[in-house]
Each structure stands twice: as C-alpha cells, then as structure tokens.
Amino acid sequence: MPFRNRKTGRAVIYFILAACIWILPGCRSEKEIKEFTAFFNVPGDEIDENNEIKKKIAEITGAECKEIWLAGQTPEKAVSSLIAGGEYPDFISADAQLYEAGVLVPLDEYWDDYPNIKNFLSEEKWERFRQEDGHIYWIPQFGIANGRTEGVIHNDEAFWIQTRVLKWAGYPKIETLDEYFALLEAYAKENPTMENGLENIAFTVLCDGERYFCLENPPQFLEGYPNDGSVIVEPDTQKVRDYSTTQTAQRYFRKLNEEFQKGYLDPEFFTQTYQEYLNKLSSGQVLGMVDQWWRFAYDINAVLERQELWKEGCNYVPLPITIDKGIKNQWHTIGGDMYNVAEGLAVTVSCEDLAGALSFVNDLLSPEVQTLRLWGIEGVDYEVDAEGIFYLTEEQSARSTDSEYSASHFCSYSYFPRYEGLNPDGINAYSPEVQPGEFFKGLPQDVKDCFDAYGCRNYVEMLGSNEKPGPWFPMYSYSAQLTSSSRAGEVWAAMTEVKQEYLPRVVMAEDFDTAWNEYMEEYTRCEPEVYLEEMQAEVERRVAAGDSASILSK
C-alpha cells in the first residue's frame, strides 16, 4: 500500500483549498501542522492518534509523524518489499541496502540550514558515515552522549538470571559458565514449575533471524573481550581474531549441547519466533538466557509488573560470568559515544517536503523538545526541586508504567535521533529511567533485594564497568556495512548463513564432536580469512584516524 496518493489533479484541489483558507475570514487555523510518515524495521508500540505530548511537540515544531513499525515480516523482507514497490515513507531506518537502492537523500547537502543536525556529531565523527559517493545519508539514532552517561542500566548483552534463582541459592557468587548452568539445573530440578503450575524453562536462546547473535556471539564475552560484535581485537597488538573458532567457542557450544541433552535447554529454542520468546519471558517461566537488555526488558517488564510476578522473583539481573575464573569480564563498556555507523535515520526520495522533514528532525533535537520526548511535561510527568533536579512523585511513577496512559500521553519518537547521557540542562539524566534518584526507587522489590544482597545499587554494578578499549571499537559498526558488492561482504554473508544453519544442529546433536567438526569444515569453506583481513585493515584505519584526531585535539 503506498504511503502517499499522487493522483493527478490533487495538487489543484490542494491549491484551491489553501486559497480558501487564507482568503475567507475565520477559515485560517493558527498553525498548520505538517504530517510525515516513518518506517522503522523493528516491532514497536502504537500511540493514540490524539496523544497529548505528540500534539504538544507538533505545536512547537509545526509537524508530527506517523510511526510505522515492523509487523509480520523480517526487516530484510520489509525493506525489500518497499524497494520493489518503489514508494517510501518520508523517514526510514536506513542502511547499505537502501543506500545501494538509491532511495535516500544526501543530508550533508542541506544540513547547513539545520544546525542541530549538523552539530549532532563532530566533523571527524560525521566522516565515519560518509558513503562511497562522498555523501552522508543517515543520522545515528542512539549512542550519542551529551556529557557523562549514567551507568545504571546495562543496556547491552549479558547472561541474565531471575532473582528467584539467586535468592533460592542464598545469593551466591557466580563467576563462570559452569557455575551458572549448575545453578539453573539445581533450581529447575527442585522447582519444576511456577506457583501457577507453568513449567519452568532453565535456559532458552533466541535464534529468530538477525537476533541469532544471542546464540553465536557469547564466546567473545566469555573470553573476557568487549562487544566488538563480529571479531575479537587484541587491545595490545590491535590484531583481529575470529571468536567463532576458539577453544572458548567450542567449550560454550559443548555446554549448550550438554544442557539440551539433559533437557534443561528449551527444546523450542531453534523454532521459536521473537514474539514467542518474549511471551515466555513475560510469563516468568524462563530462568535464564543471553540477550541484550533493550531486546527484551522494554517489552516484558511492564507485563511482569502487571502480573505481580516480582513477588515470585521473575525479574532478571545480569551476571559477570566468563569461561573460567580469573578472567576479567568486559560485558559493560563505557567511554564516549557508542553509535553504529552502519545504520540510522534517513529521509527518502519519496518525501515531498524535504525542508519540512529536516526542520522536524532539527527541532526534535532542541533542548525543549528533547525534554518533552523523554521526561514529559513539568508538573504533570515530573517535578523539579530547588536545585533543578527532576524527580517523580509516587503517582507520576505509577502513571509512567501504565500502558494505556503511556499510549495516550507520552511520545518519545523513540527511533528518531536523541542525545543520551545528560539532559540538555547538564544536570539531569536524559530520561527518568537512568536518573540516579529515580532509578532505584522505581525498581521491582525483588531486584532491590537482589542488589542489596550483592552490595549493588544498579545493573552495571552487578557487572562492573570497562573503558572503551580503543578507537576501533566497536567493529560491528563496520561489518554491518559490508555488502555483496565486495568479496569480504560475500564471505561475511556466507559465514553468517553457515552459523545460522549449523550452530543449532551443533547444540542439538547427539554426537557433539562430529557435528562441531562438520560445522568447522563448512565454516572454513567460506574463506573467513578474507573477511578477517578486511576487518584488520579497518582496525588499522580506525587506529590511525583515532591517533590523528588525538594529536589534532592537543
């Protein structure tokens, strides 16, 4: 279905109507609100048509946007359908596929008139987004920090476990993969069901589409490396290694195989969809899993709260586990911006009001609108004390987690660019969920009890923090840009296909060693060394660019 109707003659009708509005007394509205559309290739929540803050933002910006979310398709199929149809929304989550299709507007040709967009990144950082034709087509939506970043939520990947399991065991110190699974096994054996009779699942894995990273990439973390995502980079030598072929990888998948054979790994892990996975987590029956916080927490936490499953201890906390004792974990990395250059918000060639669209994004990045998007309305959604610190009353906290109220009132424009770290006032956090004074107060009681038991106040303290290892980090921002137009891109795609096909087989195989050897043989045929050479060259390029930037800044 096209996003716009371009039937012949409509322009004439619009012209006549516009003339009437301006000519006839009393017909002209105080401010015309422009309407845009946006497609984001992730599932999302619809807000009400008359959402209060959306209307307030429209009064300030002169525009509003209808957000369209992924439903019933993979991201790849959804984007391919748009390209095949040749009609696009005004805004879109863009990547190399859409760039190569030639459907994006080069933003750098116009942004001199939109300072909030142009100044969103430094010139050096914008250069990382420049494409082969010399232009910049998208704006990072996440990971751009304004000042310090409050380290309270671990938004990234971890081995998660329900608080009830830790409480049952007396809140033990869990440091290794073997200790983690031994605890899950022991709890599941003694507690086969929840209080409502639902069967407990000791461990599950998400393998649905591109989310299969939950299955394939834990070896890099277990070996004590941060989330470069697609390779390991040795910090001392800047040499690239393949985490998929390490002894740690083999040990990890052998452990999953053992858990599957014992019946503790969810037998549906390979076939379950993302929604089915979220449904299981929302039911409270899954004791542990590997995932990124943002992939599950924002979908399930409110559901767990409504069902009062915190009383059973069904909320999740992260554990700092590695493959062996004595390895320093690097699950949580801090230091500067953590954006992905491979994707971002773009304007498409179907947009009929480019100036209006860019003005809308520019205004969304203004201090006034950023606060509206993420905190709401002062006196309604939050209060301000004498020192300028934002806080929520009990009533405001309760309303903020009410799904009906949120749909009718809050409008974060969550997939449009925003600053993280500090609010533009330089005092408060960018959103209530990471405001130190509000964070602990708003936690479910089972999580508070768990943090107290471990001497922590937040999720990050459960893991510990590590500085970003170097200017190359993270490397997934480069691998995500590789396409079939290069040999390295072809190899990367082949490696991905082999992992998606063979790793579930390895986990479920009756003969692990045979299955692992078959996987390695097929993986080697992809010629991963071609990909690794490309990644090594990119590490060296980033290191050189980072060193130059440091010299210039002195």
C-alpha positions in Angstrom: 0.0 0.0 0.0 1.6 3.4 -1.0 2.3 5.9 1.7 1.0 8.7 -0.4 -1.6 9.1 -3.1 -0.3 11.1 -6.0 -3.4 11.0 -8.2 -3.5 13.6 -10.9 -5.3 16.8 -10.1 -4.9 16.5 -6.3 -2.4 19.4 -6.4 -5.1 21.6 -7.9 -7.6 20.7 -5.2 -5.0 21.4 -2.5 -4.3 24.8 -4.1 -8.0 25.8 -4.1 -8.5 24.7 -0.5 -5.4 26.5 0.6 -6.6 29.7 -1.1 -9.9 29.4 0.6 -8.3 29.0 4.0 -6.2 32.2 3.5 -8.9 34.3 1.9 -12.0 33.5 3.9 -12.2 35.2 7.3 -12.1 32.8 10.2 -11.1 29.8 8.0 -7.4 30.0 8.7 -6.1 27.8 11.5 -3.5 29.3 13.9 -0.8 27.0 12.8 -0.8 24.3 10.0 0.6 21.1 11.2 2.6 19.1 8.6 2.3 15.4 8.7 5.1 13.0 7.9 5.5 9.2 7.9 8.3 7.0 9.1 9.0 3.3 8.9 11.3 1.6 11.5 12.3 -2.0 10.8 11.7 -3.2 14.4 8.5 -4.0 16.3 7.1 -1.0 18.2 4.1 0.2 20.2 1.5 2.4 18.5 0.4 5.5 20.3 -3.0 7.1 20.3 -3.9 9.4 17.4 -4.6 12.3 19.8 -1.5 11.6 22.0 -1.1 14.7 24.3 2.7 15.1 24.1 2.7 14.4 20.3 0.3 17.3 19.9 2.4 19.5 22.1 5.5 18.7 20.1 3.5 19.4 16.9 2.7 22.9 18.3 6.4 23.6 18.8 7.7 22.0 15.6 4.8 22.6 13.3 4.9 18.9 12.4 4.1 15.4 13.5 5.0 11.9 12.3 3.0 8.7 11.9 5.4 6.0 13.0 5.0 2.6 11.2 6.6 -0.4 12.9 7.6 -3.8 11.7 4.8 -6.4 11.8 4.7 -9.9 10.4 7.9 -9.7 8.3 11.6 -9.8 8.8 13.4 -6.5 8.5 15.0 -7.7 5.2 11.7 -8.7 3.6 10.0 -5.5 4.7 12.7 -3.3 3.2 12.8 -5.4 0.0 9.1 -5.0 -0.4 9.4 -1.2 -0.1 12.2 -1.2 -2.7 10.1 -3.5 -5.1 7.1 -1.2 -4.7 9.1 2.0 -5.3 7.1 4.0 -2.7 8.6 5.0 0.6 7.7 6.8 3.8 9.3 10.2 4.4 11.7 8.8 7.0 13.2 5.3 7.3 15.7 3.3 9.3 18.4 3.2 6.6 21.4 1.0 5.9 23.5 -0.1 3.0 20.6 -1.9 1.3 18.6 1.3 0.9 21.7 3.3 0.0 22.6 0.9 -2.8 18.9 1.1 -4.0 19.4 4.9 -4.5 16.3 5.9 -2.4 17.9 8.1 0.2 18.5 11.9 0.3 22.1 13.1 0.9 21.6 15.0 4.1 25.0 16.8 4.1 23.9 18.8 1.0 21.3 20.5 3.1 22.2 20.5 6.8 23.9 23.9 6.9 20.4 25.2 7.4 19.7 22.8 10.3 22.4 23.3 13.0 21.0 20.8 15.5 21.5 18.1 12.9 24.9 19.3 11.7 26.2 19.7 15.2 24.8 16.4 16.4 28.3 14.9 15.7 31.7 16.4 15.2 33.1 16.7 11.7 35.5 13.8 12.4 32.7 11.6 13.6 30.4 12.5 10.7 33.2 11.4 8.3 32.6 7.8 9.5 29.1 8.0 8.0 30.3 9.2 4.6 29.5 6.7 1.8 31.4 5.8 -1.4 29.8 8.6 -3.4 31.1 11.2 -0.9 27.8 11.9 0.9 26.2 11.3 4.3 22.7 9.8 4.2 21.7 8.9 7.8 21.9 10.1 11.3 22.6 7.8 14.2 19.5 7.3 16.4 21.2 6.0 19.5 24.5 6.1 21.4 25.4 9.9 21.1 26.2 11.1 24.6 25.7 14.6 26.0 28.3 14.7 28.7 28.6 11.7 31.1 26.4 8.6 30.7 24.7 7.5 33.9 25.8 3.9 34.4 22.8 2.3 36.0 21.2 0.2 33.3 23.3 -2.4 31.4 21.6 -1.9 28.0 23.8 -4.5 26.3 24.3 -8.2 26.2 24.7 -10.5 29.3 23.8 -13.8 30.8 20.6 -12.9 32.7 19.1 -14.8 35.6 15.9 -14.4 37.5 16.2 -13.1 41.1 14.3 -16.0 42.5 17.1 -18.4 41.4 19.7 -16.4 43.2 17.6 -15.9 46.3 16.9 -19.7 46.5 20.6 -20.4 46.5 21.4 -17.7 49.1 22.7 -15.1 46.5 25.9 -17.0 45.7 28.9 -15.6 43.8 28.6 -16.8 40.2 31.7 -16.3 38.1 31.8 -19.0 35.4 29.7 -20.6 32.7 29.7 -23.9 34.6 28.6 -22.3 37.8 25.8 -20.5 36.0 24.3 -23.6 34.4 24.9 -25.7 37.6 22.7 -23.2 39.5 20.0 -23.2 36.8 19.9 -27.0 36.8 19.7 -27.3 40.5 16.9 -24.8 40.8 14.9 -26.3 37.9 15.3 -29.8 39.3 13.9 -28.8 42.7 11.4 -26.3 41.3 10.0 -27.8 38.1 7.0 -25.4 38.0 5.9 -21.9 38.9 3.3 -21.3 41.6 0.6 -21.3 38.9 1.8 -24.7 37.6 3.6 -23.4 34.5 6.7 -25.4 33.7 10.0 -23.7 34.4 12.4 -23.5 31.5 16.0 -23.4 32.8 17.5 -21.7 29.7 16.4 -20.5 26.3 18.1 -19.0 23.3 16.7 -16.5 20.8 17.7 -17.6 17.2 15.0 -15.8 15.2 16.5 -14.1 12.1 19.2 -11.5 12.8 18.7 -11.9 16.5 20.7 -15.1 16.3 23.6 -13.2 17.9 22.1 -14.4 21.2 23.3 -17.9 20.2 26.5 -17.2 18.3 28.5 -14.4 19.9 28.8 -15.2 23.7 32.3 -16.7 23.2 33.8 -13.2 22.8 32.4 -12.2 26.2 33.2 -15.4 27.9 36.9 -15.0 26.9 36.9 -11.5 28.5 36.5 -9.3 25.5 34.1 -6.4 24.9 31.3 -6.3 22.3 33.2 -5.7 19.1 30.4 -7.9 17.8 32.0 -9.5 14.7 35.6 -10.2 15.7 37.9 -10.1 18.7 40.5 -7.3 18.7 43.6 -7.8 20.9 44.0 -4.4 22.7 47.8 -4.6 23.0 48.5 -5.5 19.4 45.3 -4.5 17.6 45.3 -7.8 15.9 42.0 -9.3 14.8 40.9 -12.8 15.9 37.8 -14.9 15.0 35.9 -15.8 18.2 33.9 -18.4 16.3 36.8 -20.9 16.1 38.3 -20.5 19.5 38.5 -23.2 22.2 36.2 -21.0 24.3 33.6 -21.2 21.5 33.9 -25.0 21.3 33.5 -25.2 25.1 30.5 -22.9 25.1 28.6 -24.8 22.4 29.5 -28.1 24.1 27.9 -26.8 27.3 24.8 -25.8 25.4 24.7 -29.3 23.8 25.0 -30.9 27.2 22.2 -28.8 28.6 20.0 -29.7 25.6 20.7 -33.4 26.1 19.8 -33.1 29.8 16.5 -31.4 29.0 17.4 -28.0 30.6 17.7 -26.1 27.3 14.4 -25.1 25.9 13.6 -27.7 23.2 11.8 -24.9 21.2 14.8 -22.6 21.1 15.5 -23.1 17.4 11.9 -22.7 16.2 10.5 -20.0 18.4 9.8 -16.6 17.0 10.8 -13.4 18.7 7.3 -12.8 19.9 7.0 -16.4 21.3 10.3 -15.8 23.1 9.0 -12.6 24.6 5.8 -14.3 25.6 7.8 -17.0 27.5 9.9 -14.3 29.3 6.7 -12.4 30.1 5.1 -15.5 31.6 8.0 -15.7 34.1 8.9 -19.3 33.3 12.3 -18.7 31.8 15.1 -18.8 34.4 17.9 -17.6 32.3 19.0 -16.5 28.8 21.6 -14.4 26.9 20.3 -11.3 25.3 20.7 -7.5 25.1 18.6 -5.7 27.7 16.8 -3.5 25.2 15.7 -6.5 23.2 13.6 -7.8 26.0 13.2 -5.5 29.0 11.0 -2.8 27.5 8.6 -5.5 26.2 8.3 -7.7 29.3 8.9 -5.6 32.4 5.6 -3.9 32.4 3.9 -7.3 31.9 5.7 -8.8 34.8 4.7 -5.9 36.9 1.0 -6.2 36.0 1.1 -9.8 36.9 2.9 -9.0 40.1 5.5 -11.7 39.2 8.1 -9.7 41.1 6.6 -11.5 44.2 7.9 -14.7 42.7 11.2 -13.1 41.7 10.8 -13.3 38.0 12.7 -10.2 37.1 16.2 -10.5 35.5 19.6 -9.3 36.6 23.0 -9.8 34.8 25.8 -12.0 36.0 29.5 -11.2 35.2 30.4 -14.7 34.0 33.4 -15.8 32.0 34.6 -19.2 30.7 37.0 -19.7 33.7 37.8 -17.9 36.9 40.4 -15.2 36.9 39.2 -13.7 33.6 38.1 -10.0 33.8 34.7 -9.6 32.2 34.0 -6.8 29.8 30.3 -7.1 29.4 29.8 -3.4 30.1 31.8 -0.8 28.3 31.8 2.9 28.8 33.5 5.9 27.4 32.3 8.3 24.7 29.7 7.7 22.0 28.7 4.2 21.2 26.9 4.6 17.9 26.6 2.4 14.9 27.8 3.9 11.6 26.1 1.2 9.6 22.5 2.5 10.1 20.5 5.5 11.1 17.5 7.7 10.3 17.3 8.8 6.7 15.0 10.8 4.5 13.7 9.1 1.4 13.3 10.4 -2.2 9.5 10.0 -1.7 9.5 12.8 0.8 7.7 15.8 -0.9 8.8 18.3 1.8 12.5 17.8 2.4 12.9 21.2 4.2 9.9 20.4 6.5 11.3 17.0 7.2 14.8 18.2 8.1 13.3 21.0 10.2 11.3 18.5 12.1 14.3 16.4 13.0 16.3 19.6 13.8 13.5 20.6 16.2 13.3 17.2 17.8 17.0 17.7 18.9 16.3 21.0 20.6 16.5 21.1 24.4 12.8 21.9 24.9 11.6 19.1 22.7 14.2 16.5 23.9 12.9 17.0 27.4 9.3 16.7 26.3 10.1 13.4 24.4 11.9 11.7 27.3 10.7 13.3 30.5 7.2 14.6 29.6 5.6 17.8 30.9 6.8 19.5 34.0 4.2 19.4 36.8 2.4 16.6 35.1 5.0 13.9 34.5 7.8 15.1 36.7 8.7 17.8 39.3 11.8 19.9 39.7 13.3 20.6 43.2 15.1 23.8 44.3 18.5 22.5 42.9 17.0 21.8 39.5 16.9 18.1 39.9 14.0 16.3 38.2 12.0 13.7 40.2 8.8 11.8 40.1 6.0 11.6 42.7 4.6 8.2 43.5 1.5 9.0 41.4 3.7 10.1 38.4 5.9 6.9 38.8 2.7 4.7 38.7 1.3 6.5 35.6 4.6 6.2 33.7 4.3 2.4 33.8 0.6 2.3 32.8 0.4 1.2 29.2 -2.9 3.0 28.5 -1.7 6.2 29.9 1.5 6.0 28.0 -0.2 5.4 24.7 -2.4 8.5 25.2 0.1 10.8 26.8 3.8 10.0 26.1 5.5 10.5 22.8 9.3 9.8 22.8 9.7 9.5 19.0 12.0 6.7 20.2 13.6 5.9 16.8 14.4 9.5 15.9 17.9 10.8 16.9 18.3 11.9 20.5 21.1 12.7 23.0 21.8 10.3 25.7 23.9 10.8 28.8 22.7 14.1 30.3 19.6 16.2 29.6 20.5 19.4 27.8 20.4 21.2 31.1 23.6 19.4 32.0 22.2 18.5 35.4 19.7 15.6 35.0 19.9 12.3 33.2 18.4 12.3 29.7 15.4 10.1 30.8 13.8 9.1 34.1 14.8 5.5 33.9 18.5 6.4 34.3 18.1 9.3 36.7 20.1 8.1 39.8 17.5 9.3 42.3 14.6 7.7 40.4 16.3 4.5 39.2 16.5 2.5 42.5 13.2 3.9 43.7 11.4 2.5 40.6 12.9 -1.0 40.7 10.7 -4.0 41.5 11.2 -5.2 45.1 12.8 -8.5 44.1 15.5 -6.6 42.1 16.1 -4.2 45.0 16.5 -7.2 47.4 18.9 -8.8 45.0 21.1 -5.7 44.6 21.1 -5.2 48.3 22.3 -8.8 48.8 25.2 -8.2 46.4 26.1 -4.8 47.7 24.9 -3.1 44.4 22.6 -0.3 43.5 22.1 -1.0 39.8 22.6 -3.4 37.0 26.0 -2.0 35.9 27.5 -2.6 39.4 26.5 -6.2 39.1 28.9 -6.5 36.2 31.5 -3.7 36.6 32.5 -1.1 34.0 35.3 -1.1 31.5 36.6 1.8 29.4 36.2 1.6 25.6 39.3 -0.4 24.5 40.4 1.8 21.6 39.4 3.9 18.6 38.4 0.8 16.6 35.6 -0.1 19.0 33.0 -1.4 18.1 33.9 -3.3 15.0 30.3 -4.4 14.3 29.7 -0.9 13.0 31.9 -1.8 10.1 30.9 -5.4 9.4 27.3 -4.3 9.3 28.1 -2.1 6.3 29.6 -4.9 4.2 27.5 -6.0 1.3 27.8 -8.4 -1.6 29.5 -5.7 -3.7 32.8 -6.7 -2.0 34.5 -10.1 -1.6 34.7 -9.5 2.2 30.9 -8.8 2.2 30.2 -12.0 0.3 32.3 -14.0 2.8 30.7 -12.3 5.8 27.3 -13.3 4.4 28.4 -16.9 3.8 29.8 -17.1 7.3 26.5 -15.9 8.7 24.5 -18.4 6.8 26.7 -21.2 7.9 26.4 -20.2 11.6 22.6 -19.9 11.4 22.3 -23.3 9.8 24.9 -25.3 11.7 25.0 -23.9 15.2 21.5 -25.1 16.1 22.5 -28.5 14.8 25.6 -28.5 16.9 23.6 -27.7 20.0 21.0 -30.4 19.4 23.4 -33.1 18.0 23.7 -36.5 19.8 27.3 -36.6 18.8 28.7 -33.1 19.5 32.3 -33.7 18.2 31.1 -34.9 14.8 28.6 -32.0 14.5 31.3 -29.5 15.5 33.8 -30.8 13.0 31.2 -30.7 10.2 30.4 -27.1 11.2 34.1 -26.1 11.2 34.7 -27.7 7.8 31.7 -25.8 6.3 32.8 -22.6 8.0 36.3 -22.9 6.7 35.0 -23.3 3.1 33.6 -19.7 3.4 37.2 -18.5 3.5 36.8 -16.4 6.7 40.4 -15.2 6.3 39.2 -12.9 3.5 36.8 -11.2 5.9 39.3 -11.1 8.8 41.9 -9.4 6.5 39.3 -6.7 5.7 38.5 -6.3 9.4 42.2 -6.0 10.2 42.6 -3.3 7.6 39.6 -1.4 9.2 41.1 -1.7 12.7 44.3 -0.2 11.4 42.5 2.6 9.6 40.5 3.5 12.7 43.5 3.4 15.0 45.4 5.7 12.6 42.4 8.1 12.4 41.9 8.0 16.2 45.6 8.8 16.8 45.4 11.7 14.3 42.3 13.1 16.0 44.0 12.9 19.4 47.1 14.8 18.0 44.9 17.5 16.5 43.0 18.0 19.7 46.1 18.7 21.7 
